[in-house]
């Protein structure tokens, strides 16, 4: 990793938030019926559906790549520097697609709102066909290593707390798990749903890990 790990993760997180905001803004406009001089125009959703059929991919598919990149959530008191330094970020495989999408958003022409589906499709195809299997495996392995580091740190932190604080800490993890499951059940975005369900699973694993006797060192299996 050439950049400071903490800085790099922060940048990637902010990029994900900005991309999600842009997608939500897009989706809020896509499908609306426009009126010009009091006359109803073609629904935006019809234009989008036409573009998707013409280019052979959906708007959601093209913009879901950053949701696949989202990192696991760390405990509030845990610093990024406390994770192992050799964790692969899996970031090199989507940079060209990321740059293309960002430029497409910046230079979007209202008269041709779906032009990035044409311009960025080659990058998307390379991303899907050439590296998707590796990327999925890389992200899965990355998340396993992050969770392993979290569990190791959290056992030490939890043991330093008094009994009331321990109970409060466990309840906080349970609350977050319930939130992630609730949010997952109320989102229509498949990739976001998967990440929320994974976050809930990680909370369950962390909660179980803290309840184990201190002399149990066998690692928990990831599903």
N, CA, C and O of each residue as an XYZ file, in Angstrom:
892
protein
N       0.848     -1.185      0.000
C       0.000      0.000      0.000
C       0.878      1.228      0.000
O       1.675      1.400      0.923
N       0.768      2.092     -0.999
C       1.663      3.227     -1.148
C       1.224      4.427     -0.323
O       2.065      5.225      0.091
N      -0.075      4.572     -0.073
C      -0.567      5.701      0.695
C      -0.798      5.298      2.146
O      -0.921      4.115      2.464
N      -0.853      6.280      3.006
C      -1.200      6.031      4.393
C      -2.554      5.348      4.453
O      -3.523      5.827      3.864
N      -2.624      4.227      5.166
C      -3.841      3.416      5.162
C      -5.036      4.179      5.689
O      -6.130      4.081      5.133
N      -4.842      4.938      6.752
C      -5.934      5.705      7.344
C      -6.472      6.727      6.362
O      -7.685      6.863      6.200
N      -5.554      7.460      5.693
C      -5.962      8.474      4.725
C      -6.689      7.841      3.552
O      -7.698      8.362      3.078
N      -6.167      6.710      3.085
C      -6.748      6.078      1.912
C      -8.154      5.569      2.190
O      -9.051      5.731      1.363
N      -8.347      4.958      3.348
C      -9.681      4.459      3.691
C     -10.653      5.612      3.841
O     -11.814      5.506      3.445
N     -10.183      6.720      4.415
C     -11.065      7.876      4.579
C     -11.491      8.419      3.228
O     -12.654      8.773      3.037
N     -10.548      8.489      2.280
C     -10.858      8.989      0.935
C     -11.865      8.078      0.242
O     -12.825      8.553     -0.365
N     -11.643      6.772      0.335
C     -12.547      5.827     -0.304
C     -13.944      5.899      0.308
O     -14.944      5.803     -0.404
N     -14.008      6.066      1.621
C     -15.313      6.181      2.282
C     -16.050      7.415      1.804
O     -17.241      7.352      1.500
N     -15.337      8.559      1.733
C     -15.973      9.799      1.283
C     -16.423      9.682     -0.161
O     -17.487     10.177     -0.533
N     -15.596      9.017     -0.982
C     -15.980      8.816     -2.390
C     -17.263      7.997     -2.471
O     -18.140      8.277     -3.289
N     -17.366      6.972     -1.607
C     -18.566      6.153     -1.609
C     -19.795      6.939     -1.208
O     -20.863      6.783     -1.800
N     -19.642      7.797     -0.189
C     -20.768      8.626      0.260
C     -21.194      9.588     -0.829
O     -22.387      9.759     -1.080
N     -20.207     10.229     -1.489
C     -20.525     11.172     -2.559
C     -21.183     10.471     -3.731
O     -22.133     10.983     -4.323
N     -20.662      9.277     -4.067
C     -21.251      8.538     -5.189
C     -22.679      8.115     -4.875
O     -23.564      8.187     -5.728
N     -22.893      7.670     -3.626
C     -24.245      7.273     -3.225
C     -25.191      8.451     -3.286
O     -26.333      8.313     -3.724
N     -24.719      9.626     -2.842
C     -25.552     10.832     -2.878
C     -25.902     11.196     -4.310
O     -27.036     11.568     -4.609
N     -24.916     11.085     -5.193
C     -25.160     11.408     -6.603
C     -26.152     10.437     -7.216
O     -27.021     10.830     -7.995
N     -26.013      9.138     -6.853
C     -26.937      8.144     -7.399
C     -28.355      8.381     -6.904
O     -29.319      8.257     -7.660
N     -28.473      8.730     -5.606
C     -29.807      8.982     -5.065
C     -30.438     10.202     -5.706
O     -31.644     10.239     -5.948
N     -29.602     11.213     -5.982
C     -30.121     12.403     -6.656
C     -30.573     12.058     -8.063
O     -31.615     12.522     -8.527
N     -29.756     11.218     -8.755
C     -30.126     10.769    -10.092
C     -31.440     10.018    -10.062
O     -32.361     10.309    -10.825
N     -31.511      9.014     -9.135
C     -32.696      8.170     -9.110
C     -33.936      8.956     -8.728
O     -35.051      8.578     -9.088
N     -33.748     10.053     -7.997
C     -34.889     10.881     -7.637
C     -35.477     11.587     -8.839
O     -36.669     11.894     -8.864
N     -34.645     11.847     -9.837
C     -35.119     12.522    -11.039
C     -35.536     11.534    -12.118
O     -36.450     11.808    -12.895
N     -34.864     10.376    -12.168
C     -35.207      9.397    -13.192
C     -36.611      8.880    -12.943
O     -36.937      8.461    -11.832
N     -37.427      8.908    -13.955
C     -38.784      8.388    -13.823
C     -39.837      9.445    -13.628
O     -41.030      9.145    -13.674
N     -39.421     10.693    -13.407
C     -40.401     11.759    -13.222
C     -41.006     12.171    -14.563
O     -40.355     12.098    -15.605
N     -42.251     12.601    -14.513
C     -42.919     13.126    -15.702
C     -42.678     14.629    -15.764
O     -43.027     15.354    -14.832
N     -42.086     15.096    -16.850
C     -41.773     16.515    -16.982
C     -42.893     17.240    -17.725
O     -43.571     16.650    -18.567
N     -43.085     18.534    -17.405
C     -44.040     19.379    -18.112
C     -43.322     20.586    -18.680
O     -42.611     21.293    -17.966
N     -43.511     20.813    -19.961
C     -42.921     21.960    -20.643
C     -44.054     22.758    -21.268
O     -44.797     22.239    -22.101
N     -44.192     24.029    -20.864
C     -45.269     24.893    -21.350
C     -46.633     24.241    -21.112
O     -47.537     24.346    -21.940
N     -46.766     23.563    -19.959
C     -48.040     22.965    -19.587
C     -48.347     21.647    -20.256
O     -49.417     21.078    -20.039
N     -47.406     21.138    -21.086
C     -47.661     19.875    -21.792
C     -46.806     18.765    -21.178
O     -45.618     18.953    -20.915
N     -47.417     17.633    -20.959
C     -46.719     16.510    -20.352
C     -45.740     15.907    -21.346
O     -46.097     15.605    -22.485
N     -44.486     15.735    -20.895
C     -43.449     15.179    -21.751
C     -43.247     13.688    -21.443
O     -43.880     13.124    -20.550
N     -42.354     13.081    -22.205
C     -42.062     11.662    -22.024
C     -41.511     11.424    -20.619
O     -40.579     12.121    -20.218
N     -42.043     10.478    -19.860
C     -41.503     10.193    -18.533
C     -40.020      9.861    -18.622
O     -39.578      9.167    -19.538
N     -39.270     10.362    -17.670
C     -37.831     10.127    -17.663
C     -37.526      8.640    -17.564
O     -36.539      8.166    -18.127
N     -38.371      7.905    -16.850
C     -38.142      6.470    -16.691
C     -38.208      5.750    -18.030
O     -37.474      4.787    -18.255
N     -39.092      6.214    -18.931
C     -39.189      5.589    -20.246
C     -37.891      5.809    -21.026
O     -37.424      4.907    -21.722
N     -37.309      7.000    -20.911
C     -36.035      7.278    -21.574
C     -34.925      6.402    -21.004
O     -34.080      5.895    -21.741
N     -34.939      6.229    -19.679
C     -33.927      5.396    -19.044
C     -34.071      3.941    -19.481
O     -33.079      3.294    -19.817
N     -35.296      3.424    -19.479
C     -35.517      2.039    -19.903
C     -35.067      1.821    -21.339
O     -34.495      0.783    -21.672
N     -35.332      2.809    -22.186
C     -34.919      2.713    -23.579
C     -33.402      2.666    -23.688
O     -32.860      1.882    -24.467
N     -32.714      3.498    -22.915
C     -31.253      3.517    -22.938
C     -30.677      2.209    -22.410
O     -29.693      1.698    -22.945
N     -31.292      1.669    -21.361
C     -30.801      0.415    -20.793
C     -30.930     -0.733    -21.788
O     -30.023     -1.558    -21.904
N     -32.034     -0.791    -22.497
C     -32.223     -1.845    -23.499
C     -31.246     -1.672    -24.658
O     -30.712     -2.648    -25.185
N     -31.023     -0.428    -25.042
C     -30.132     -0.148    -26.166
C     -28.681     -0.519    -25.858
O     -27.959     -1.000    -26.731
N     -28.256     -0.291    -24.602
C     -26.851     -0.501    -24.247
C     -26.598     -1.828    -23.541
O     -25.444     -2.187    -23.308
N     -27.656     -2.563    -23.197
C     -27.478     -3.898    -22.646
C     -27.034     -3.957    -21.199
O     -26.496     -4.975    -20.765
N     -27.244     -2.903    -20.447
C     -26.982     -2.923    -19.006
C     -27.877     -1.903    -18.344
O     -28.386     -0.992    -18.997
N     -28.070     -2.057    -17.040
C     -28.954     -1.138    -16.335
C     -28.143     -0.035    -15.666
O     -26.948     -0.176    -15.411
N     -28.827      1.057    -15.395
C     -28.227      2.202    -14.703
C     -27.704      1.777    -13.324
O     -26.627      2.194    -12.900
N     -28.484      0.946    -12.640
C     -28.092      0.472    -11.308
C     -26.855     -0.398    -11.371
O     -25.959     -0.259    -10.539
N     -26.789     -1.296    -12.346
C     -25.625     -2.167    -12.493
C     -24.348     -1.360    -12.687
O     -23.320     -1.652    -12.076
N     -24.419     -0.353    -13.535
C     -23.221      0.428    -13.828
C     -22.738      1.193    -12.610
O     -21.534      1.393    -12.446
N     -23.663      1.630    -11.746
C     -23.276      2.487    -10.628
C     -23.166      1.735     -9.300
O     -23.017      2.359     -8.249
N     -23.238      0.400     -9.337
C     -23.193     -0.375     -8.088
C     -21.786     -0.759     -7.670
O     -21.607     -1.369     -6.616
N     -20.783     -0.418     -8.466
C     -19.428     -0.907     -8.197
C     -18.860     -0.387     -6.882
O     -18.090     -1.091     -6.229
N     -19.222      0.831     -6.478
C     -18.676      1.359     -5.224
C     -19.344      0.745     -3.999
O     -18.741      0.692     -2.927
N     -20.573      0.285     -4.147
C     -21.206     -0.410     -3.032
C     -20.476     -1.719     -2.748
O     -20.400     -2.157     -1.600
N     -19.932     -2.348     -3.808
C     -19.161     -3.578     -3.619
C     -17.830     -3.301     -2.920
O     -17.221     -4.200     -2.340
N     -17.393     -2.054     -2.985
C     -16.093     -1.687     -2.433
C     -16.175     -1.283     -0.968
O     -15.138     -1.200     -0.311
N     -17.363     -1.030     -0.430
C     -17.515     -0.492      0.924
C     -16.811     -1.349      1.961
O     -16.911     -2.576      1.940
N     -16.096     -0.691      2.871
C     -15.336     -1.402      3.894
C     -16.224     -1.751      5.091
O     -17.227     -1.084      5.346
N     -15.846     -2.797      5.818
C     -16.570     -3.126      7.057
C     -16.484     -1.962      8.045
O     -15.531     -1.183      8.018
N     -17.482     -1.855      8.908
C     -17.521     -0.787      9.896
C     -16.702     -1.179     11.120
O     -16.872     -2.267     11.670
N     -15.819     -0.289     11.535
C     -14.991     -0.541     12.704
C     -15.703     -0.073     13.972
O     -16.569      0.800     13.909
N     -15.345     -0.647     15.123
C     -15.877     -0.133     16.393
C     -15.523      1.341     16.555
O     -14.485      1.789     16.067
N     -16.370      2.085     17.229
C     -16.197      3.528     17.349
C     -14.841      3.910     17.924
O     -14.232      4.879     17.471
N     -14.359      3.169     18.911
C     -13.128      3.523     19.598
C     -11.876      2.941     18.939
O     -10.765      3.164     19.419
N     -12.048      2.204     17.856
C     -10.900      1.550     17.209
C     -10.352      2.418     16.094
O     -11.097      2.867     15.223
N      -9.042      2.656     16.121
C      -8.382      3.428     15.065
C      -8.003      2.514     13.906
O      -7.700      1.339     14.109
N      -8.021      3.053     12.703
C      -7.671      2.270     11.518
C      -6.257      1.728     11.624
O      -5.970      0.632     11.142
N      -5.365      2.497     12.259
C      -3.970      2.077     12.378
C      -3.804      0.784     13.170
O      -2.752      0.147     13.106
N      -4.832      0.394     13.914
C      -4.742     -0.814     14.728
C      -5.078     -2.072     13.937
O      -4.995     -3.179     14.468
N      -5.455     -1.911     12.678
C      -5.660     -3.060     11.809
C      -4.307     -3.514     11.244
O      -3.365     -2.722     11.194
N      -4.201     -4.775     10.819
C      -2.962     -5.247     10.194
C      -2.617     -4.386      8.979
O      -3.502     -3.998      8.217
N      -1.345     -4.092      8.805
C      -0.909     -3.193      7.725
C      -0.869     -3.861      6.355
O      -0.747     -3.185      5.333
N      -0.972     -5.183      6.334
C      -0.823     -5.900      5.068
C      -2.157     -6.260      4.411
O      -2.189     -7.090      3.502
N      -3.249     -5.652      4.856
C      -4.557     -5.929      4.247
C      -4.636     -5.281      2.873
O      -4.411     -4.078      2.738
N      -4.953     -6.068      1.860
C      -5.093     -5.558      0.493
C      -6.391     -4.772      0.361
O      -7.449     -5.228      0.793
N      -6.303     -3.588     -0.239
C      -7.476     -2.721     -0.349
C      -8.386     -3.080     -1.519
O      -9.531     -2.631     -1.565
N      -7.891     -3.889     -2.475
C      -8.694     -4.310     -3.639
C      -9.163     -3.106     -4.466
O     -10.259     -3.133     -5.028
N      -8.352     -2.066     -4.543
C      -8.808     -0.827     -5.165
C      -8.382     -0.656     -6.615
O      -8.949      0.178     -7.321
N      -7.405     -1.418     -7.077
C      -6.847     -1.153     -8.406
C      -7.775     -1.574     -9.536
O      -7.631     -1.092    -10.659
N      -8.724     -2.463     -9.263
C      -9.499     -3.070    -10.336
C     -10.637     -2.201    -10.858
O     -11.227     -2.514    -11.892
N     -10.947     -1.134    -10.169
C     -12.097     -0.351    -10.612
C     -11.777      1.122    -10.861
O     -12.687      1.927    -11.060
N     -10.495      1.482    -10.850
C     -10.134      2.897    -10.961
C     -10.564      3.525    -12.286
O     -11.066      4.649    -12.301
N     -10.375      2.819    -13.390
C     -10.740      3.409    -14.682
C     -12.242      3.627    -14.785
O     -12.692      4.644    -15.315
N     -13.022      2.669    -14.277
C     -14.484      2.823    -14.276
C     -14.887      3.964    -13.352
O     -15.786      4.740    -13.675
N     -14.231      4.065    -12.216
C     -14.528      5.126    -11.251
C     -14.287      6.503    -11.857
O     -15.114      7.403    -11.710
N     -13.152      6.667    -12.540
C     -12.840      7.954    -13.170
C     -13.846      8.283    -14.260
O     -14.269      9.431    -14.400
N     -14.226      7.273    -15.030
C     -15.171      7.503    -16.122
C     -16.541      7.929    -15.583
O     -17.152      8.860    -16.109
N     -17.016      7.260    -14.551
C     -18.313      7.606    -13.969
C     -18.277      9.018    -13.393
O     -19.205      9.799    -13.603
N     -17.214      9.346    -12.671
C     -17.105     10.679    -12.072
C     -17.106     11.773    -13.137
O     -17.769     12.798    -12.984
N     -16.359     11.546    -14.215
C     -16.326     12.532    -15.301
C     -17.687     12.634    -15.979
O     -18.112     13.717    -16.382
N     -18.369     11.488    -16.100
C     -19.700     11.499    -16.698
C     -20.699     12.299    -15.882
O     -21.556     12.987    -16.436
N     -20.584     12.205    -14.548
C     -21.470     12.972    -13.668
C     -21.173     14.461    -13.767
O     -22.086     15.287    -13.812
N     -19.874     14.797    -13.802
C     -19.468     16.204    -13.852
C     -19.885     16.881    -15.148
O     -20.269     18.051    -15.147
N     -19.810     16.142    -16.262
C     -20.042     16.755    -17.571
C     -21.384     16.360    -18.178
O     -21.576     16.500    -19.386
N     -22.311     15.872    -17.368
C     -23.587     15.403    -17.904
C     -24.353     16.519    -18.609
O     -24.505     17.622    -18.085
N     -24.825     16.203    -19.800
C     -25.622     17.130    -20.601
C     -27.094     16.788    -20.387
O     -27.502     15.655    -20.645
N     -27.902     17.748    -19.921
C     -29.321     17.470    -19.690
C     -30.037     16.891    -20.900
O     -31.008     16.148    -20.761
N     -29.550     17.235    -22.094
C     -30.183     16.713    -23.303
C     -29.828     15.250    -23.544
O     -30.551     14.535    -24.238
N     -28.712     14.808    -22.967
C     -28.259     13.416    -23.131
C     -27.819     12.878    -21.764
O     -26.629     12.654    -21.545
N     -28.767     12.670    -20.848
C     -28.427     12.315    -19.466
C     -27.819     10.930    -19.285
O     -27.275     10.624    -18.224
N     -27.907     10.087    -20.323
C     -27.416      8.717    -20.171
C     -26.201      8.428    -21.041
O     -25.901      7.270    -21.333
N     -25.504      9.480    -21.455
C     -24.356      9.297    -22.326
C     -23.242      8.500    -21.664
O     -22.470      7.830    -22.349
N     -23.150      8.565    -20.342
C     -22.078      7.819    -19.664
C     -22.269      6.314    -19.809
O     -21.316      5.553    -19.643
N     -23.506      5.871    -20.121
C     -23.723      4.448    -20.344
C     -22.994      3.984    -21.597
O     -22.590      2.826    -21.696
N     -22.828      4.890    -22.550
C     -22.080      4.580    -23.770
C     -20.580      4.707    -23.509
O     -19.803      3.812    -23.841
N     -20.187      5.825    -22.914
C     -18.776      6.129    -22.716
C     -18.115      5.161    -21.736
O     -16.984      4.723    -21.950
N     -18.828      4.832    -20.666
C     -18.232      4.019    -19.607
C     -18.481      2.518    -19.766
O     -17.941      1.720    -18.999
N     -19.283      2.131    -20.742
C     -19.586      0.706    -20.889
C     -18.339     -0.151    -21.101
O     -18.252     -1.224    -20.502
N     -17.355      0.270    -21.934
C     -16.143     -0.552    -22.083
C     -15.420     -0.783    -20.759
O     -14.934     -1.883    -20.494
N     -15.352      0.257    -19.928
C     -14.710      0.109    -18.622
C     -15.503     -0.850    -17.739
O     -14.930     -1.663    -17.014
N     -16.827     -0.742    -17.813
C     -17.695     -1.611    -17.015
C     -17.550     -3.064    -17.446
O     -17.498     -3.960    -16.604
N     -17.486     -3.301    -18.756
C     -17.338     -4.668    -19.273
C     -16.023     -5.284    -18.799
O     -15.990     -6.437    -18.370
N     -14.926     -4.499    -18.881
C     -13.636     -5.015    -18.400
C     -13.699     -5.317    -16.906
O     -13.154     -6.316    -16.437
N     -14.366     -4.445    -16.175
C     -14.498     -4.636    -14.729
C     -15.238     -5.931    -14.424
O     -14.811     -6.701    -13.563
N     -16.352     -6.181    -15.127
C     -17.184     -7.358    -14.871
C     -16.529     -8.636    -15.391
O     -16.401     -9.613    -14.653
N     -16.116     -8.630    -16.649
C     -15.641     -9.861    -17.292
C     -14.216    -10.238    -16.899
O     -13.898    -11.419    -16.758
N     -13.365     -9.238    -16.723
C     -11.948     -9.533    -16.513
C     -11.575     -9.731    -15.051
O     -10.711    -10.551    -14.739
N     -12.210     -8.998    -14.160
C     -11.721     -9.010    -12.776
C     -12.797     -9.302    -11.743
O     -12.500     -9.301    -10.548
N     -14.020     -9.548    -12.150
C     -15.091     -9.652    -11.164
C     -14.877    -10.809    -10.201
O     -15.063    -10.640     -8.996
N     -14.491    -11.979    -10.698
C     -14.272    -13.128     -9.827
C     -13.174    -12.836     -8.824
O     -13.307    -13.129     -7.636
N     -12.078    -12.250     -9.316
C     -10.978    -11.905     -8.417
C     -11.406    -10.853     -7.420
O     -11.057    -10.924     -6.242
N     -12.158     -9.880     -7.888
C     -12.579     -8.778     -7.016
C     -13.446     -9.281     -5.877
O     -13.245     -8.890     -4.727
N     -14.407    -10.144     -6.180
C     -15.288    -10.689     -5.152
C     -14.468    -11.443     -4.109
O     -14.678    -11.288     -2.906
N     -13.527    -12.267     -4.591
C     -12.686    -13.027     -3.668
C     -11.795    -12.096     -2.852
O     -11.582    -12.318     -1.660
N     -11.276    -11.052     -3.501
C     -10.393    -10.113     -2.825
C     -11.137     -9.378     -1.717
O     -10.636     -9.255     -0.599
N     -12.336     -8.890     -2.031
C     -13.128     -8.155     -1.043
C     -13.537     -9.073      0.114
O     -13.522     -8.660      1.274
N     -13.896    -10.305     -0.204
C     -14.270    -11.257      0.850
C     -13.093    -11.500      1.777
O     -13.247    -11.501      2.998
N     -11.907    -11.709      1.190
C     -10.714    -11.942      1.997
C     -10.353    -10.696      2.805
O      -9.970    -10.794      3.971
N     -10.478     -9.535      2.182
C     -10.210     -8.272      2.873
C     -11.115     -8.120      4.090
O     -10.651     -7.765      5.174
N     -12.406     -8.390      3.909
C     -13.368     -8.244      4.998
C     -13.092     -9.245      6.125
O     -13.253     -8.924      7.303
N     -12.676    -10.457      5.754
C     -12.338    -11.459      6.768
C     -11.156    -10.994      7.616
O     -11.169    -11.146      8.838
N     -10.134    -10.428      6.970
C      -8.956     -9.961      7.693
C      -9.282     -8.758      8.575
O      -8.773     -8.636      9.689
N     -10.143     -7.867      8.059
C     -10.555     -6.713      8.860
C     -11.318     -7.191     10.097
O     -11.059     -6.726     11.207
N     -12.256     -8.117      9.905
C     -13.042     -8.616     11.031
C     -12.157     -9.340     12.039
O     -12.372     -9.237     13.247
N     -11.171    -10.064     11.547
C     -10.248    -10.751     12.452
C      -9.498     -9.740     13.315
O      -9.329     -9.939     14.518
N      -9.047     -8.645     12.681
C      -8.362     -7.594     13.424
C      -9.286     -6.917     14.418
O      -8.872     -6.589     15.530
N     -10.540     -6.704     14.026
C     -11.521     -6.076     14.916
C     -11.761     -6.963     16.138
O     -11.788     -6.467     17.264
N     -11.933     -8.255     15.927
C     -12.195     -9.171     17.035
C     -11.029     -9.204     18.022
O     -11.225     -9.241     19.237
N      -9.822     -9.189     17.478
C      -8.642     -9.212     18.350
C      -8.576     -7.938     19.196
O      -8.338     -7.989     20.403
N      -8.792     -6.799     18.540
C      -8.741     -5.524     19.265
C      -9.891     -5.438     20.274
O      -9.707     -4.983     21.403
N     -11.065     -5.877     19.855
C     -12.270     -5.696     20.668
C     -12.238     -6.540     21.935
O     -12.746     -6.119     22.974
N     -11.642     -7.731     21.856
C     -11.525     -8.565     23.058
C     -10.708     -7.840     24.121
O     -11.052     -7.851     25.303
N      -9.614     -7.207     23.678
C      -8.745     -6.498     24.612
C      -9.458     -5.276     25.190
O      -9.382     -5.008     26.389
N     -10.148     -4.543     24.322
C     -10.857     -3.339     24.776
C     -11.986     -3.702     25.730
O     -12.161     -3.062     26.767
N     -12.740     -4.719     25.381
C     -13.890     -5.140     26.184
C     -13.451     -5.601     27.577
O     -14.129     -5.323     28.566
N     -12.324     -6.301     27.654
C     -11.838     -6.804     28.944
C     -11.406     -5.679     29.877
O     -11.316     -5.871     31.089
N     -11.133     -4.487     29.299
C     -10.705     -3.358     30.123
C     -11.886     -2.583     30.724
O     -11.685     -1.691     31.547
N     -13.108     -2.921     30.317
C     -14.293     -2.205     30.784
C     -14.833     -2.805     32.084
O     -14.606     -3.977     32.382
N     -15.544     -1.985     32.844
C     -16.217     -2.524     34.020
C     -17.533     -3.176     33.581
O     -17.921     -3.071     32.417
N     -18.201     -3.833     34.489
C     -19.381     -4.627     34.136
C     -20.499     -3.794     33.499
O     -21.029     -4.206     32.467
N     -20.883     -2.643     34.064
C     -21.940     -1.843     33.424
C     -21.555     -1.402     32.013
O     -22.395     -1.390     31.113
N     -20.286     -1.040     31.822
C     -19.830     -0.596     30.504
C     -19.825     -1.744     29.509
O     -20.097     -1.546     28.324
N     -19.517     -2.941     29.986
C     -19.548     -4.116     29.107
C     -20.975     -4.375     28.611
O     -21.203     -4.629     27.428
N     -21.921     -4.306     29.540
C     -23.321     -4.525     29.152
C     -23.779     -3.473     28.145
O     -24.486     -3.781     27.186
N     -23.370     -2.243     28.377
C     -23.722     -1.150     27.459
C     -23.085     -1.353     26.094
O     -23.700     -1.075     25.065
N     -21.850     -1.840     26.092
C     -21.138     -2.076     24.833
C     -21.823     -3.177     24.020
O     -22.004     -3.040     22.810
N     -22.198     -4.257     24.684
C     -22.882     -5.351     24.001
C     -24.237     -4.897     23.453
O     -24.625     -5.276     22.348
N     -24.946     -4.088     24.230
C     -26.246     -3.604     23.784
C     -26.100     -2.699     22.570
O     -26.954     -2.700     21.684
N     -25.017     -1.928     22.529
C     -24.769     -1.058     21.385
C     -24.553     -1.873     20.110
O     -25.057     -1.519     19.044
N     -23.803     -2.961     20.229
C     -23.587     -3.841     19.071
C     -24.907     -4.447     18.612
O     -25.185     -4.517     17.415
N     -25.726     -4.887     19.580
C     -27.026     -5.478     19.240
C     -27.938     -4.460     18.563
O     -28.653     -4.790     17.617
N     -27.910     -3.226     19.051
C     -28.732     -2.163     18.459
C     -28.321     -1.904     17.017
O     -29.172     -1.753     16.140
N     -27.018     -1.855     16.775
C     -26.521     -1.643     15.419
C     -26.900     -2.794     14.510
O     -27.260     -2.580     13.352
N     -26.825     -4.009     15.019
C     -27.205     -5.166     14.216
C     -28.672     -5.076     13.805
O     -29.013     -5.319     12.648
N     -29.538     -4.725     14.756
C     -30.971     -4.596     14.434
C     -31.214     -3.487     13.420
O     -32.070     -3.609     12.544
N     -30.448     -2.398     13.547
C     -30.598     -1.300     12.586
C     -30.222     -1.758     11.174
O     -30.943     -1.489     10.214
N     -29.089     -2.450     11.060
C     -28.642     -2.904      9.739
C     -29.665     -3.849      9.106
O     -29.932     -3.765      7.907
N     -30.234     -4.743      9.910
C     -31.240     -5.662      9.385
C     -32.499     -4.902      8.959
O     -33.096     -5.211      7.928
N     -32.896     -3.917      9.750
C     -34.064     -3.108      9.407
C     -33.812     -2.330      8.113
O     -34.659     -2.308      7.219
N     -32.632     -1.689      8.021
C     -32.305     -0.915      6.823
C     -32.239     -1.815      5.597
O     -32.685     -1.425      4.518
N     -31.687     -3.017      5.751
C     -31.590     -3.955      4.626
C     -32.970     -4.360      4.120
O     -33.174     -4.534      2.919
N     -33.911     -4.508      5.044
C     -35.259     -4.922      4.657
C     -36.052     -3.789      4.013
O     -37.127     -4.023      3.460
N     -35.531     -2.561      4.080
C     -36.256     -1.413      3.537
C     -35.520     -0.733      2.386
O     -35.861      0.392      2.020
N     -34.521     -1.392      1.811
C     -33.837     -0.819      0.657
C     -34.120     -1.660     -0.584
O     -34.244     -2.883     -0.510
N     -34.219     -0.989     -1.708
C     -34.464     -1.678     -2.971
C     -33.173     -1.897     -3.753
O     -33.169     -2.572     -4.782
N     -32.080     -1.323     -3.260
C     -30.778     -1.453     -3.911
C     -30.142     -2.774     -3.479
O     -29.815     -2.952     -2.306
N     -29.967     -3.705     -4.430
C     -29.477     -5.044     -4.097
C     -28.087     -5.024     -3.461
O     -27.837     -5.723     -2.479
N     -27.180     -4.213     -4.031
C     -25.813     -4.178     -3.502
C     -25.784     -3.556     -2.109
O     -25.066     -4.028     -1.228
N     -26.551     -2.514     -1.918
C     -26.624     -1.884     -0.594
C     -27.231     -2.854      0.414
O     -26.798     -2.911      1.565
N     -28.226     -3.612     -0.017
C     -28.864     -4.605      0.845
C     -27.851     -5.655      1.292
O     -27.828     -6.036      2.462
N     -27.013     -6.124      0.363
C     -26.002     -7.125      0.690
C     -25.017     -6.583      1.726
O     -24.653     -7.283      2.670
N     -24.587     -5.325      1.542
C     -23.624     -4.753      2.468
C     -24.239     -4.572      3.854
O     -23.579     -4.832      4.859
N     -25.496     -4.127      3.918
C     -26.165     -3.961      5.214
C     -26.322     -5.296      5.924
O     -26.142     -5.385      7.138
N     -26.659     -6.337      5.162
C     -26.792     -7.671      5.761
C     -25.436     -8.180      6.249
O     -25.352     -8.842      7.283
N     -24.383     -7.870      5.506
C     -23.035     -8.252      5.931
C     -22.648     -7.514      7.212
O     -22.057     -8.097      8.120
N     -22.988     -6.222      7.273
C     -22.714     -5.451      8.487
C     -23.419     -6.071      9.702
O     -22.845     -6.163     10.787
N     -24.661     -6.489      9.500
C     -25.418     -7.119     10.593
C     -24.757     -8.432     11.005
O     -24.666     -8.748     12.191
N     -24.298     -9.188     10.015
C     -23.623    -10.454     10.311
C     -22.342    -10.216     11.102
O     -22.038    -10.954     12.038
N     -21.595     -9.184     10.723
C     -20.366     -8.854     11.442
C     -20.666     -8.477     12.894
O     -19.928     -8.858     13.802
N     -21.739     -7.734     13.107
C     -22.137     -7.377     14.479
C     -22.447     -8.628     15.293
O     -22.064     -8.723     16.459
N     -23.135     -9.581     14.684
C     -23.481    -10.824     15.381
C     -22.220    -11.604     15.748
O     -22.118    -12.156     16.844
N     -21.262    -11.644     14.822
C     -20.005    -12.352     15.077
C     -19.223    -11.675     16.194
O     -18.678    -12.345     17.071
N     -19.169    -10.338     16.160
C     -18.459     -9.594     17.207
C     -19.112     -9.802     18.569
O     -18.419     -9.995     19.569
N     -20.430     -9.764     18.610
C     -21.169     -9.955     19.861
C     -20.878    -11.341     20.439
O     -20.608    -11.481     21.631
N     -20.935    -12.352     19.587
C     -20.665    -13.721     20.024
C     -19.222    -13.867     20.496
O     -18.950    -14.562     21.474
N     -18.310    -13.216     19.802
C     -16.893    -13.295     20.154
C     -16.623    -12.741     21.557
O     -15.800    -13.281     22.295
N     -17.318    -11.667     21.915
C     -17.110    -11.044     23.219
C     -17.706    -11.863     24.368
O     -17.292    -11.722     25.518
N     -18.671    -12.711     24.047
C     -19.294    -13.531     25.085
C     -18.552    -14.843     25.331
O     -18.841    -15.555     26.293
N     -17.585    -15.162     24.448
C     -16.815    -16.383     24.637
C     -15.877    -16.239     25.829
O     -15.431    -15.132     26.132
N     -15.576    -17.326     26.500
C     -14.567    -17.280     27.562
C     -13.233    -16.803     27.012
O     -12.907    -17.079     25.858
N     -12.469    -16.100     27.810
C     -11.225    -15.504     27.346
C     -10.209    -16.526     26.850
O      -9.337    -16.187     26.050
N     -10.308    -17.780     27.315
C      -9.303    -18.767     26.918
C      -9.644    -19.451     25.601
O      -8.897    -20.314     25.141
N     -10.764    -19.076     24.991
C     -11.109    -19.635     23.687
C     -10.523    -18.763     22.606
O     -10.965    -17.632     22.406
N      -9.534    -19.279     21.907
C      -8.845    -18.493     20.893
C      -9.130    -18.946     19.474
O      -8.601    -18.382     18.516
N      -9.971    -19.970     19.339
C     -10.258    -20.475     17.993
C     -11.020    -19.418     17.219
O     -12.002    -18.873     17.724
N     -10.576    -19.109     15.968
C     -11.243    -18.073     15.179
C     -12.632    -18.482     14.742
O     -12.872    -19.647     14.425
N     -13.555    -17.521     14.723
C     -14.917    -17.799     14.252
C     -14.924    -17.923     12.747
O     -14.154    -17.244     12.068
N     -15.773    -18.773     12.214
C     -15.853    -18.962     10.773
C     -16.698    -17.870     10.167
O     -17.714    -17.460     10.728
N     -16.264    -17.406      9.012
C     -17.030    -16.416      8.263
C     -17.980    -17.137      7.326
O     -17.594    -18.139      6.725
N     -19.197    -16.665      7.181
C     -20.171    -17.256      6.276
C     -20.063    -16.570      4.936
O     -20.796    -16.909      4.008
